[in-house]
Structure formats: structure tokens, C-alpha cells
Amino acid sequence: MDWVDGGAGRLRVEKTGAGAGTPVLLVHGGGADRSHWHALLPLLATDRTVVAYDQCGYGESAPPRDGHRALAEMASDVVAVASGTGLGSPVVVGHSYGGAVAAEAVARFADRFSGAVFLDPAGDVRGLPEEELSAWRASMAPERFRASSRAWFERILDDARPETRQHVLATLGLTPRETYVGSMESMLRFDPTVIHVKAGESVEFRNTALITHSVTDDPKLATDAKDAAAPAGATPFTSGDIPPGQIYTEKFTQPGTYTYFCTHHEGDGMVAQIIVDPAS
């Protein structure tokens, strides 16, 4: 076992195995820790290096220094662990909440991974009805958290082996309320169509599809005016056609919100945003 410096605090890592096989990086779910992978480690590590770690605030890893938790920061921790343990380009495996973290890591840092595996991953929860969210938040109040979270886990563990049930409930009981609730709230805030960068940074638009795409924020090219926008003073960008497998890079220097779209698929909803934050 060892430690790696994450973006928000020290992360406890566990590295095992060796060999020529593609390395594997395991990302646990909410209310868990790296021990949830212990039964799997010896099966995976016969011919490759395998790393499991405690996500920020879970297990032995430090909580965020500023108390803030976001999927983008958790995704950066995945890269920090891969780099800090010398994994090269691992396959990242995410379970439950860890699936959301792994998905964000692969989306933001595609070159750092050989592939991704999602085990019962958390989905897009932005569309949950407000009454359900209100009820859930009420159940997460300090005086109700332990009983409510345990009751929810007991339902999903109904068919689990006794030893699995005992282990999962034990790690849940050790998880600080702030860590668990913060993780769930980070998914509620997360919008996969919006990314944040700092002024002066560049964004790579990679066409991993088998058809041609493009990106532009030029309102003159938009069918619907709301699909294109840029901060005052920013010059519209237009990639032109991006063939399959190709990359277009744009540097953003003007802070503000950029709404862009694909000229070929605007009507299909291929619209997204980049929020450029001040450099300092």
C-alpha cells in the first residue's frame, strides 16, 4: 500500500500484481472503499498490475481540503492515481458512483486510458422529480442519515451473500455523512454537456465516431439561435468538418460561456457548452 497526492488531498492506494497484461485501475462506489475489490484483486492480478484506491474522503483517503466535491475533481484523482502508481494506460473499472467518476475521467482524459468497464454505474440523475430530490435530501439530514442510508443499502443487498452484505454495510457505516452526501450531490450537479476550463487552456474535440462531425459557436451557422453563443469580445470558432478519427483543437482565452453545436447534427440535439473560468 502507498499514498498518492490527489488534487484535493492524499489518496490511499493499493497496488498488486505484475505482468504484461493491460493494467487495471479500480474505482469504488459511494459508501465504499478499496476493500470492496479485495475478492477480485487476486483474479485480475495474475498477469497484470492492478490498483485499487480509496476515493477522496472514503476509507483512509483525506477529505477535500476545501470541502468541495465535484465529479471533475474526482476524475482528476483517477489520473493522479494512474500516474502516481506508474500504470501507464490502464483500463479503468468503475462501480456505482465510481462508474460516474470513471466516465468523467475517460471523457476528460481519453488518452490516459486503454478502456473502461462500468459495473452497475450511476446514471444521469438530472431528471429526477423535485419531490423525489426533496424527500431524499430530507432523509440525508444528520439525524436521519445513518438509518436512511442503511435502509436503502439493505434493500439493494436483499439477495447478497451474508458476507457481502456484512462488508458493504460495514464500509457504509464508516463513511462520513459529508462524504456520502457530497458524492451524491456531485452527480445531481453534474451536466455531461458542460465542461470547465481555465482561460488560456485548449480543448481537443475528438471525433471518435464513424461519421463526420464539426464544432462551432458561430450564430450565423446555427439553425436555432440559442444553440450558439460566446462571451462579448470573443471571436467565433469553427472547426469545419472533422473526419472520423481526427482532432480539432481550440484555445479559449476569453472567460465566459460558449455554446457550440455540430453543423451536421444540430437538429439531433448535438449542442454543448464550455465554461471558461478566469485564469486566476
Secondary structure, 3 states (H helix, E strand, C coil): CEEEECCCCEEEEEEECCCCCCCEEEECCCCCCHHHHCCCHHHHCCCCCEEEECCCCCCCCCCCCCCCCCHHHHHHHHHHHHHHCCCCCCEEEEECHHHHHHHHHHHHCHHHCCEEEEECCCCCCCCCCHHHHHHHHHHCCCCCHHHHHHHHHHHHCCCCCHHHHHHHHHHHHHCCHHHHHHHHHHHHHCCCCEEEEECCCEEEEECCCCCCECCECCHHHCCCHHHCECCCCCCCCECCCECCCCEEEEECCCCEEEEEECCCCHHHCCEEEEEEECCC
